[in-house]
Amino acid sequence: MSEHGTMTHSAQDRTLLIVDDDPPFRGRLGRAMERRGFSVVLAGGSAEALELARERPPAHAILDLRLEDGNGLDLVPPLRDLRPDMRIVILTGYGNIASAVAAVKTGAVDYLAKPADADMIARALLAEGDDPPEPPENPMSADRVRWEHIQRVYELCGRNVSETARRLNMHRRTLQRILAKRAPR
């Protein structure tokens, strides 16, 4: 604890909560992080994650963006309330700039697109301070820029599909199909 009564991040504390609703992926990632020295606890969804974190707040967390029972972004504030120094990484197969910005604003330290390897995740969790991530090797394609714009408007509309479709002058079902797909390369 610091003099102000809050817990301080300890390099010695390698406790890690992994929240992902894909059991095979969650298990593989858990084993990979254990090989990198973390003490891992696995959760399949938001409710289970909060229950486990209340029992023993971890120093680190990896949250999938899209969970069957919610959104990983919504988990960041309650986890940070349990342990303000928790280093949280959002991991997703549906990466976009708008949700990356939202993740950082809610308190995540990094946002990584799947497939991210365990070494990259470990570096993000253990990075000191606010070191900026490496710039991307390849610039975005025109399709990706369109996708990013749609995702940004979707986030700004509070993830409301109907309002987003109206603002983009797009049919709601077309927008739903776009949102359900993975981001273009």
C-alpha positions as CSV (number, residue, x, y, z in Angstrom):
1,M,0.0,0.0,0.0
2,S,1.1,3.5,-0.7
3,E,1.0,6.3,1.9
4,H,-2.3,7.4,0.4
5,G,-4.0,4.0,1.1
6,T,-4.0,2.7,-2.5
7,M,-2.2,-0.4,-3.6
8,T,0.9,0.1,-5.6
9,H,1.9,-2.0,-8.6
10,S,4.5,-4.5,-7.7
11,A,6.8,-6.0,-10.2
12,Q,6.8,-9.1,-8.0
13,D,3.0,-9.5,-8.2
14,R,2.4,-11.6,-11.4
15,T,-1.2,-12.5,-10.7
16,L,-3.2,-12.4,-14.0
17,L,-6.9,-12.7,-14.8
18,I,-7.8,-13.8,-18.3
19,V,-11.4,-13.2,-19.5
20,D,-12.4,-14.8,-22.8
21,D,-15.5,-16.7,-23.8
22,D,-13.6,-19.1,-26.1
23,P,-12.5,-22.0,-23.9
24,P,-9.7,-23.4,-26.1
25,F,-8.2,-20.0,-26.7
26,R,-8.5,-19.1,-23.0
27,G,-6.8,-22.3,-22.0
28,R,-3.9,-21.9,-24.5
29,L,-3.3,-18.3,-23.5
30,G,-3.5,-19.2,-19.8
31,R,-0.8,-21.9,-20.2
32,A,1.4,-19.6,-22.4
33,M,1.2,-16.8,-19.7
34,E,2.0,-19.3,-16.9
35,R,5.2,-20.3,-18.9
36,R,6.0,-16.6,-18.8
37,G,5.8,-16.5,-15.0
38,F,2.3,-15.4,-14.3
39,S,-0.1,-16.9,-11.8
40,V,-3.2,-17.3,-13.9
41,V,-6.9,-17.3,-13.1
42,L,-9.4,-17.9,-16.0
43,A,-12.9,-16.6,-16.5
44,G,-15.4,-17.2,-19.3
45,G,-17.4,-14.0,-18.9
46,S,-18.0,-10.7,-17.1
47,A,-19.9,-12.0,-14.1
48,E,-17.3,-14.8,-13.4
49,A,-14.4,-12.3,-13.9
50,L,-15.8,-9.8,-11.3
51,E,-16.5,-12.6,-8.8
52,L,-12.9,-13.9,-9.1
53,A,-11.4,-10.4,-9.0
54,R,-13.4,-9.5,-5.8
55,E,-12.0,-12.6,-4.1
56,R,-8.4,-11.7,-5.0
57,P,-7.8,-8.6,-7.2
58,P,-5.1,-9.5,-9.7
59,A,-2.2,-7.2,-10.7
60,H,-2.9,-7.8,-14.4
61,A,-5.9,-8.7,-16.6
62,I,-6.4,-9.6,-20.2
63,L,-10.0,-9.0,-21.4
64,D,-11.6,-10.1,-24.6
65,L,-13.6,-7.2,-26.1
66,R,-16.6,-9.2,-27.1
67,L,-17.9,-11.6,-24.5
68,E,-21.1,-13.7,-24.5
69,D,-22.4,-11.8,-21.4
70,G,-21.1,-8.3,-22.2
71,N,-18.3,-6.2,-23.4
72,G,-14.7,-6.3,-22.1
73,L,-14.6,-2.5,-22.1
74,D,-17.4,-2.5,-19.5
75,L,-15.3,-4.6,-17.2
76,V,-12.3,-2.2,-17.0
77,P,-13.8,0.4,-14.6
78,P,-15.0,-2.1,-12.0
79,L,-11.7,-4.0,-12.1
80,R,-9.8,-0.7,-11.7
81,D,-12.1,0.1,-8.7
82,L,-11.0,-3.2,-7.1
83,R,-7.3,-2.5,-7.7
84,P,-6.4,0.9,-9.2
85,D,-2.9,-0.2,-10.2
86,M,-4.2,-3.2,-12.2
87,R,-2.6,-3.3,-15.7
88,I,-5.3,-4.3,-18.2
89,V,-4.9,-5.3,-21.8
90,I,-7.9,-5.5,-24.1
91,L,-7.5,-8.4,-26.7
92,T,-9.9,-8.7,-29.6
93,G,-10.4,-10.2,-33.0
94,Y,-12.6,-7.2,-33.9
95,G,-10.0,-4.4,-33.5
96,N,-10.7,-0.8,-34.5
97,I,-9.5,2.6,-33.5
98,A,-12.7,3.7,-31.8
99,S,-12.7,0.8,-29.4
100,A,-9.0,1.1,-28.8
101,V,-9.4,4.8,-27.8
102,A,-12.4,3.8,-25.6
103,A,-10.2,1.1,-24.0
104,V,-7.5,3.5,-23.1
105,K,-10.0,6.1,-21.8
106,T,-11.5,3.5,-19.5
107,G,-8.1,2.6,-18.0
108,A,-6.7,-0.2,-20.1
109,V,-2.9,0.1,-20.7
110,D,-3.0,-1.4,-24.2
111,Y,-5.3,-2.8,-26.9
112,L,-4.1,-5.7,-29.0
113,A,-5.7,-7.4,-32.0
114,K,-5.9,-11.2,-32.2
115,P,-3.8,-13.0,-33.1
116,A,-1.4,-11.4,-30.6
117,D,1.3,-13.7,-29.4
118,A,1.9,-14.3,-25.7
119,D,5.3,-12.4,-25.7
120,M,3.6,-9.3,-27.1
121,I,0.8,-9.5,-24.4
122,A,3.4,-10.1,-21.6
123,R,5.4,-7.0,-22.8
124,A,2.2,-4.9,-22.7
125,L,1.3,-6.1,-19.2
126,L,4.8,-5.6,-17.8
127,A,5.7,-2.3,-19.6
128,E,6.9,0.4,-17.4
129,G,5.0,3.7,-17.4
130,D,3.3,4.9,-20.5
131,D,5.8,3.8,-23.2
132,P,4.1,4.2,-26.6
133,P,3.6,1.0,-28.6
134,E,5.6,0.4,-31.8
135,P,4.0,1.9,-34.9
136,P,2.2,-0.5,-37.3
137,E,4.4,-2.0,-40.1
138,N,1.6,-1.8,-42.7
139,P,-0.7,1.2,-43.3
140,M,-4.5,0.7,-43.3
141,S,-6.3,-0.2,-46.6
142,A,-9.2,1.8,-47.8
143,D,-11.6,-0.9,-46.6
144,R,-10.1,-0.8,-43.2
145,V,-10.4,3.0,-43.1
146,R,-14.1,2.7,-43.9
147,W,-14.5,0.0,-41.2
148,E,-12.7,2.2,-38.7
149,H,-15.0,5.2,-39.4
150,I,-18.1,3.0,-39.0
151,Q,-16.8,1.6,-35.7
152,R,-16.0,5.1,-34.4
153,V,-19.5,6.4,-35.2
154,Y,-20.9,3.2,-33.6
155,E,-18.9,3.8,-30.4
156,L,-19.9,7.5,-30.4
157,C,-23.6,6.5,-30.6
158,G,-23.2,4.4,-27.5
159,R,-23.2,1.1,-29.5
160,N,-26.7,1.9,-30.7
161,V,-27.1,0.2,-34.2
162,S,-30.2,2.1,-35.2
163,E,-28.8,5.5,-34.3
164,T,-25.5,4.7,-36.0
165,A,-27.3,3.5,-39.2
166,R,-29.3,6.8,-39.3
167,R,-26.2,8.9,-38.9
168,L,-24.3,7.0,-41.6
169,N,-27.3,7.0,-43.9
170,M,-27.1,3.2,-44.0
171,H,-29.8,0.5,-43.7
172,R,-29.7,-0.9,-40.1
173,R,-29.4,-4.6,-41.3
174,T,-26.5,-3.7,-43.6
175,L,-24.8,-2.1,-40.6
176,Q,-25.5,-5.1,-38.4
177,R,-23.8,-7.4,-41.0
178,I,-20.8,-5.1,-41.2
179,L,-20.5,-5.0,-37.4
180,A,-20.7,-8.8,-37.1
181,K,-17.8,-9.3,-39.4
182,R,-14.1,-9.1,-38.6
183,A,-12.2,-6.0,-39.6
184,P,-10.7,-6.0,-43.1
185,R,-7.0,-6.1,-43.4
